[in-house]
Amino acid sequence: MVNIDPIEDYFKDPDRRAKLYLLMTGAMILSTILITIGAIIFILIVVGVI
């Protein structure tokens, strides 16, 4: 029985795996920065500075 899994075939190439790792890391860092900026703006609105 042959296991046909496109994700497993995609991850066999180390370059693709590294590219996906960098993309996921960048997305996590960007989302953290955006959440922090949003929280700061929300706090400033609640306090009445903005």
WODAMO-V211171 format. One record per pair of residues at least 12 apart in sequence whose ideal C-beta (glycine too) atoms are under 10 Angstrom apart, sorted by the first residue. I is the first residue (numbers start at 0). GAP is how many residues later the second one is. D is the distance in whole Angstrom. If there is no record, write none. Layout:
BEGIN
I_GAP_D, I_GAP_D
END
This chain:
BEGIN
none
END
